[in-house]
Amino acid sequence: MRVTTTTRINCPPEKVFDTLADLRNDTQWNSRVSRAELLSPESIGQGSRFAIVNGGTPYDVTITTYDRPSRLVLEASGKPDLTIACALTRRGEDTELESDFDFRPRGALKVLFPLLGPVIRRDVPKQFASLKALCEN
């Protein structure tokens, strides 16, 4: 299942990118993330690994594309596996953030996941509204 959202944020792409790339920030803007820890050495870049808990589910997340400030791709292993691809484009003083979520459930979750689709499609824009608020402060 795929979910795509576009968010306009009134700050430079570099700030949005840096906020997104360091998943430890997720606890400040994503109400579903209760824990986020960097597992690899500083500094954040391609190959950086994180352990997060999202909605009570643990995920191992790796940055697979780190093209600051325009493209960030995260691969998350958990239930379900997930790829998050973010494209950031400068629009005057703003940043246009397009995010594509590719959920890949397995096993029994594969059968149940379509029922969660409407909830996820409503939740993702709400979380990104919180990201917008954090970046614009």
Biotite code that builds the C-alpha atoms (Angstrom):
import biotite.structure as struc

atoms = struc.array([
    struc.Atom([0.000, 0.000, 0.000], chain_id="A", res_id=1, res_name="MET", atom_name="CA", element="C"),
    struc.Atom([1.258, 3.458, -0.884], chain_id="A", res_id=2, res_name="ARG", atom_name="CA", element="C"),
    struc.Atom([0.497, 6.801, 0.724], chain_id="A", res_id=3, res_name="VAL", atom_name="CA", element="C"),
    struc.Atom([1.775, 10.055, -0.760], chain_id="A", res_id=4, res_name="THR", atom_name="CA", element="C"),
    struc.Atom([1.489, 13.456, 0.846], chain_id="A", res_id=5, res_name="THR", atom_name="CA", element="C"),
    struc.Atom([2.727, 16.940, -0.001], chain_id="A", res_id=6, res_name="THR", atom_name="CA", element="C"),
    struc.Atom([3.412, 19.544, 2.677], chain_id="A", res_id=7, res_name="THR", atom_name="CA", element="C"),
    struc.Atom([4.429, 23.184, 2.199], chain_id="A", res_id=8, res_name="ARG", atom_name="CA", element="C"),
    struc.Atom([6.756, 24.360, 4.977], chain_id="A", res_id=9, res_name="ILE", atom_name="CA", element="C"),
    struc.Atom([7.821, 27.961, 5.501], chain_id="A", res_id=10, res_name="ASN", atom_name="CA", element="C"),
    struc.Atom([11.552, 27.406, 6.001], chain_id="A", res_id=11, res_name="CYS", atom_name="CA", element="C"),
    struc.Atom([14.570, 26.376, 3.898], chain_id="A", res_id=12, res_name="PRO", atom_name="CA", element="C"),
    struc.Atom([14.892, 22.795, 2.592], chain_id="A", res_id=13, res_name="PRO", atom_name="CA", element="C"),
    struc.Atom([18.124, 22.314, 4.567], chain_id="A", res_id=14, res_name="GLU", atom_name="CA", element="C"),
    struc.Atom([16.294, 22.739, 7.874], chain_id="A", res_id=15, res_name="LYS", atom_name="CA", element="C"),
    struc.Atom([13.454, 20.386, 6.867], chain_id="A", res_id=16, res_name="VAL", atom_name="CA", element="C"),
    struc.Atom([15.931, 17.824, 5.525], chain_id="A", res_id=17, res_name="PHE", atom_name="CA", element="C"),
    struc.Atom([18.076, 17.887, 8.679], chain_id="A", res_id=18, res_name="ASP", atom_name="CA", element="C"),
    struc.Atom([14.996, 17.534, 10.885], chain_id="A", res_id=19, res_name="THR", atom_name="CA", element="C"),
    struc.Atom([13.777, 14.532, 8.874], chain_id="A", res_id=20, res_name="LEU", atom_name="CA", element="C"),
    struc.Atom([17.171, 12.844, 8.491], chain_id="A", res_id=21, res_name="ALA", atom_name="CA", element="C"),
    struc.Atom([17.854, 12.728, 12.242], chain_id="A", res_id=22, res_name="ASP", atom_name="CA", element="C"),
    struc.Atom([15.082, 10.375, 13.324], chain_id="A", res_id=23, res_name="LEU", atom_name="CA", element="C"),
    struc.Atom([15.731, 11.282, 16.962], chain_id="A", res_id=24, res_name="ARG", atom_name="CA", element="C"),
    struc.Atom([13.645, 14.394, 16.122], chain_id="A", res_id=25, res_name="ASN", atom_name="CA", element="C"),
    struc.Atom([10.602, 12.242, 15.340], chain_id="A", res_id=26, res_name="ASP", atom_name="CA", element="C"),
    struc.Atom([9.591, 12.166, 19.014], chain_id="A", res_id=27, res_name="THR", atom_name="CA", element="C"),
    struc.Atom([9.099, 15.961, 18.776], chain_id="A", res_id=28, res_name="GLN", atom_name="CA", element="C"),
    struc.Atom([6.701, 15.924, 15.828], chain_id="A", res_id=29, res_name="TRP", atom_name="CA", element="C"),
    struc.Atom([5.365, 12.413, 15.249], chain_id="A", res_id=30, res_name="ASN", atom_name="CA", element="C"),
    struc.Atom([2.935, 11.547, 18.043], chain_id="A", res_id=31, res_name="SER", atom_name="CA", element="C"),
    struc.Atom([3.203, 7.845, 17.145], chain_id="A", res_id=32, res_name="ARG", atom_name="CA", element="C"),
    struc.Atom([6.970, 7.686, 17.775], chain_id="A", res_id=33, res_name="VAL", atom_name="CA", element="C"),
    struc.Atom([7.710, 7.082, 21.442], chain_id="A", res_id=34, res_name="SER", atom_name="CA", element="C"),
    struc.Atom([11.436, 6.306, 21.114], chain_id="A", res_id=35, res_name="ARG", atom_name="CA", element="C"),
    struc.Atom([14.172, 7.016, 18.571], chain_id="A", res_id=36, res_name="ALA", atom_name="CA", element="C"),
    struc.Atom([17.831, 6.151, 19.024], chain_id="A", res_id=37, res_name="GLU", atom_name="CA", element="C"),
    struc.Atom([20.842, 6.512, 16.712], chain_id="A", res_id=38, res_name="LEU", atom_name="CA", element="C"),
    struc.Atom([22.600, 3.134, 16.447], chain_id="A", res_id=39, res_name="LEU", atom_name="CA", element="C"),
    struc.Atom([25.454, 4.155, 14.165], chain_id="A", res_id=40, res_name="SER", atom_name="CA", element="C"),
    struc.Atom([28.190, 6.736, 14.815], chain_id="A", res_id=41, res_name="PRO", atom_name="CA", element="C"),
    struc.Atom([27.566, 10.465, 14.380], chain_id="A", res_id=42, res_name="GLU", atom_name="CA", element="C"),
    struc.Atom([27.242, 12.244, 11.911], chain_id="A", res_id=43, res_name="SER", atom_name="CA", element="C"),
    struc.Atom([23.957, 11.541, 10.172], chain_id="A", res_id=44, res_name="ILE", atom_name="CA", element="C"),
    struc.Atom([24.293, 10.456, 6.536], chain_id="A", res_id=45, res_name="GLY", atom_name="CA", element="C"),
    struc.Atom([23.797, 7.609, 4.101], chain_id="A", res_id=46, res_name="GLN", atom_name="CA", element="C"),
    struc.Atom([23.982, 4.329, 6.015], chain_id="A", res_id=47, res_name="GLY", atom_name="CA", element="C"),
    struc.Atom([23.005, 5.856, 9.380], chain_id="A", res_id=48, res_name="SER", atom_name="CA", element="C"),
    struc.Atom([20.900, 3.429, 11.411], chain_id="A", res_id=49, res_name="ARG", atom_name="CA", element="C"),
    struc.Atom([18.206, 4.108, 13.974], chain_id="A", res_id=50, res_name="PHE", atom_name="CA", element="C"),
    struc.Atom([16.000, 2.080, 16.309], chain_id="A", res_id=51, res_name="ALA", atom_name="CA", element="C"),
    struc.Atom([12.551, 3.603, 16.712], chain_id="A", res_id=52, res_name="ILE", atom_name="CA", element="C"),
    struc.Atom([9.247, 2.604, 18.259], chain_id="A", res_id=53, res_name="VAL", atom_name="CA", element="C"),
    struc.Atom([6.259, 3.740, 16.198], chain_id="A", res_id=54, res_name="ASN", atom_name="CA", element="C"),
    struc.Atom([2.777, 2.965, 17.471], chain_id="A", res_id=55, res_name="GLY", atom_name="CA", element="C"),
    struc.Atom([4.288, 0.457, 19.903], chain_id="A", res_id=56, res_name="GLY", atom_name="CA", element="C"),
    struc.Atom([6.069, -1.410, 17.077], chain_id="A", res_id=57, res_name="THR", atom_name="CA", element="C"),
    struc.Atom([9.876, -1.500, 16.947], chain_id="A", res_id=58, res_name="PRO", atom_name="CA", element="C"),
    struc.Atom([11.589, -0.649, 13.664], chain_id="A", res_id=59, res_name="TYR", atom_name="CA", element="C"),
    struc.Atom([15.189, -0.721, 12.473], chain_id="A", res_id=60, res_name="ASP", atom_name="CA", element="C"),
    struc.Atom([15.615, 2.188, 10.058], chain_id="A", res_id=61, res_name="VAL", atom_name="CA", element="C"),
    struc.Atom([18.491, 2.856, 7.660], chain_id="A", res_id=62, res_name="THR", atom_name="CA", element="C"),
    struc.Atom([19.085, 5.953, 5.535], chain_id="A", res_id=63, res_name="ILE", atom_name="CA", element="C"),
    struc.Atom([19.616, 4.545, 2.036], chain_id="A", res_id=64, res_name="THR", atom_name="CA", element="C"),
    struc.Atom([19.653, 7.850, 0.122], chain_id="A", res_id=65, res_name="THR", atom_name="CA", element="C"),
    struc.Atom([21.050, 11.037, 1.625], chain_id="A", res_id=66, res_name="TYR", atom_name="CA", element="C"),
    struc.Atom([21.183, 13.825, -0.960], chain_id="A", res_id=67, res_name="ASP", atom_name="CA", element="C"),
    struc.Atom([20.990, 16.967, 1.171], chain_id="A", res_id=68, res_name="ARG", atom_name="CA", element="C"),
    struc.Atom([18.806, 18.986, 0.850], chain_id="A", res_id=69, res_name="PRO", atom_name="CA", element="C"),
    struc.Atom([16.712, 17.466, -1.933], chain_id="A", res_id=70, res_name="SER", atom_name="CA", element="C"),
    struc.Atom([16.218, 13.709, -1.418], chain_id="A", res_id=71, res_name="ARG", atom_name="CA", element="C"),
    struc.Atom([16.063, 11.379, 1.577], chain_id="A", res_id=72, res_name="LEU", atom_name="CA", element="C"),
    struc.Atom([15.088, 7.696, 1.527], chain_id="A", res_id=73, res_name="VAL", atom_name="CA", element="C"),
    struc.Atom([14.584, 5.564, 4.636], chain_id="A", res_id=74, res_name="LEU", atom_name="CA", element="C"),
    struc.Atom([14.219, 1.772, 4.726], chain_id="A", res_id=75, res_name="GLU", atom_name="CA", element="C"),
    struc.Atom([12.403, 0.508, 7.813], chain_id="A", res_id=76, res_name="ALA", atom_name="CA", element="C"),
    struc.Atom([12.275, -3.139, 8.888], chain_id="A", res_id=77, res_name="SER", atom_name="CA", element="C"),
    struc.Atom([9.375, -3.996, 11.172], chain_id="A", res_id=78, res_name="GLY", atom_name="CA", element="C"),
    struc.Atom([5.710, -4.855, 10.965], chain_id="A", res_id=79, res_name="LYS", atom_name="CA", element="C"),
    struc.Atom([5.179, -3.831, 8.240], chain_id="A", res_id=80, res_name="PRO", atom_name="CA", element="C"),
    struc.Atom([8.390, -3.150, 6.304], chain_id="A", res_id=81, res_name="ASP", atom_name="CA", element="C"),
    struc.Atom([8.317, 0.342, 4.899], chain_id="A", res_id=82, res_name="LEU", atom_name="CA", element="C"),
    struc.Atom([10.174, 2.645, 2.516], chain_id="A", res_id=83, res_name="THR", atom_name="CA", element="C"),
    struc.Atom([9.798, 6.388, 2.979], chain_id="A", res_id=84, res_name="ILE", atom_name="CA", element="C"),
    struc.Atom([11.047, 8.544, 0.096], chain_id="A", res_id=85, res_name="ALA", atom_name="CA", element="C"),
    struc.Atom([11.127, 12.300, 0.617], chain_id="A", res_id=86, res_name="CYS", atom_name="CA", element="C"),
    struc.Atom([11.704, 14.883, -2.102], chain_id="A", res_id=87, res_name="ALA", atom_name="CA", element="C"),
    struc.Atom([12.305, 18.462, -0.996], chain_id="A", res_id=88, res_name="LEU", atom_name="CA", element="C"),
    struc.Atom([12.013, 21.383, -3.408], chain_id="A", res_id=89, res_name="THR", atom_name="CA", element="C"),
    struc.Atom([12.687, 25.050, -2.676], chain_id="A", res_id=90, res_name="ARG", atom_name="CA", element="C"),
    struc.Atom([9.652, 27.200, -3.519], chain_id="A", res_id=91, res_name="ARG", atom_name="CA", element="C"),
    struc.Atom([10.740, 30.787, -2.828], chain_id="A", res_id=92, res_name="GLY", atom_name="CA", element="C"),
    struc.Atom([11.080, 31.047, 0.957], chain_id="A", res_id=93, res_name="GLU", atom_name="CA", element="C"),
    struc.Atom([9.278, 27.710, 1.429], chain_id="A", res_id=94, res_name="ASP", atom_name="CA", element="C"),
    struc.Atom([10.016, 24.029, 1.047], chain_id="A", res_id=95, res_name="THR", atom_name="CA", element="C"),
    struc.Atom([7.671, 21.674, -0.740], chain_id="A", res_id=96, res_name="GLU", atom_name="CA", element="C"),
    struc.Atom([8.015, 18.249, 0.867], chain_id="A", res_id=97, res_name="LEU", atom_name="CA", element="C"),
    struc.Atom([6.625, 15.305, -1.057], chain_id="A", res_id=98, res_name="GLU", atom_name="CA", element="C"),
    struc.Atom([6.676, 12.072, 0.927], chain_id="A", res_id=99, res_name="SER", atom_name="CA", element="C"),
    struc.Atom([5.923, 8.639, -0.475], chain_id="A", res_id=100, res_name="ASP", atom_name="CA", element="C"),
    struc.Atom([5.283, 5.787, 1.965], chain_id="A", res_id=101, res_name="PHE", atom_name="CA", element="C"),
    struc.Atom([5.449, 2.238, 0.584], chain_id="A", res_id=102, res_name="ASP", atom_name="CA", element="C"),
    struc.Atom([4.089, -0.215, 3.179], chain_id="A", res_id=103, res_name="PHE", atom_name="CA", element="C"),
    struc.Atom([4.931, -3.907, 2.659], chain_id="A", res_id=104, res_name="ARG", atom_name="CA", element="C"),
    struc.Atom([3.049, -6.055, 5.194], chain_id="A", res_id=105, res_name="PRO", atom_name="CA", element="C"),
    struc.Atom([3.733, -9.794, 5.514], chain_id="A", res_id=106, res_name="ARG", atom_name="CA", element="C"),
    struc.Atom([1.833, -12.756, 6.896], chain_id="A", res_id=107, res_name="GLY", atom_name="CA", element="C"),
    struc.Atom([-1.464, -12.128, 8.667], chain_id="A", res_id=108, res_name="ALA", atom_name="CA", element="C"),
    struc.Atom([-0.806, -8.392, 8.591], chain_id="A", res_id=109, res_name="LEU", atom_name="CA", element="C"),
    struc.Atom([-1.012, -8.554, 4.791], chain_id="A", res_id=110, res_name="LYS", atom_name="CA", element="C"),
    struc.Atom([-4.673, -9.558, 5.086], chain_id="A", res_id=111, res_name="VAL", atom_name="CA", element="C"),
    struc.Atom([-5.512, -6.957, 7.752], chain_id="A", res_id=112, res_name="LEU", atom_name="CA", element="C"),
    struc.Atom([-3.498, -4.059, 6.369], chain_id="A", res_id=113, res_name="PHE", atom_name="CA", element="C"),
    struc.Atom([-6.051, -2.881, 3.774], chain_id="A", res_id=114, res_name="PRO", atom_name="CA", element="C"),
    struc.Atom([-8.427, -2.185, 6.672], chain_id="A", res_id=115, res_name="LEU", atom_name="CA", element="C"),
    struc.Atom([-5.813, 0.138, 8.196], chain_id="A", res_id=116, res_name="LEU", atom_name="CA", element="C"),
    struc.Atom([-5.369, 2.075, 4.955], chain_id="A", res_id=117, res_name="GLY", atom_name="CA", element="C"),
    struc.Atom([-7.971, 4.795, 5.646], chain_id="A", res_id=118, res_name="PRO", atom_name="CA", element="C"),
    struc.Atom([-6.564, 5.393, 9.139], chain_id="A", res_id=119, res_name="VAL", atom_name="CA", element="C"),
    struc.Atom([-2.997, 5.669, 7.807], chain_id="A", res_id=120, res_name="ILE", atom_name="CA", element="C"),
    struc.Atom([-4.067, 7.977, 4.978], chain_id="A", res_id=121, res_name="ARG", atom_name="CA", element="C"),
    struc.Atom([-5.646, 10.333, 7.551], chain_id="A", res_id=122, res_name="ARG", atom_name="CA", element="C"),
    struc.Atom([-2.773, 10.081, 10.042], chain_id="A", res_id=123, res_name="ASP", atom_name="CA", element="C"),
    struc.Atom([0.181, 10.825, 7.742], chain_id="A", res_id=124, res_name="VAL", atom_name="CA", element="C"),
    struc.Atom([-0.918, 14.401, 6.845], chain_id="A", res_id=125, res_name="PRO", atom_name="CA", element="C"),
    struc.Atom([-1.623, 15.112, 10.544], chain_id="A", res_id=126, res_name="LYS", atom_name="CA", element="C"),
    struc.Atom([1.901, 14.033, 11.491], chain_id="A", res_id=127, res_name="GLN", atom_name="CA", element="C"),
    struc.Atom([3.411, 16.150, 8.723], chain_id="A", res_id=128, res_name="PHE", atom_name="CA", element="C"),
    struc.Atom([1.398, 19.157, 9.933], chain_id="A", res_id=129, res_name="ALA", atom_name="CA", element="C"),
    struc.Atom([3.262, 18.703, 13.231], chain_id="A", res_id=130, res_name="SER", atom_name="CA", element="C"),
    struc.Atom([6.579, 18.525, 11.346], chain_id="A", res_id=131, res_name="LEU", atom_name="CA", element="C"),
    struc.Atom([5.627, 21.766, 9.597], chain_id="A", res_id=132, res_name="LYS", atom_name="CA", element="C"),
    struc.Atom([4.926, 23.442, 12.948], chain_id="A", res_id=133, res_name="ALA", atom_name="CA", element="C"),
    struc.Atom([8.259, 22.252, 14.392], chain_id="A", res_id=134, res_name="LEU", atom_name="CA", element="C"),
    struc.Atom([10.276, 23.433, 11.372], chain_id="A", res_id=135, res_name="CYS", atom_name="CA", element="C"),
    struc.Atom([8.554, 26.817, 11.231], chain_id="A", res_id=136, res_name="GLU", atom_name="CA", element="C"),
    struc.Atom([9.376, 27.630, 14.869], chain_id="A", res_id=137, res_name="ASN", atom_name="CA", element="C"),
])
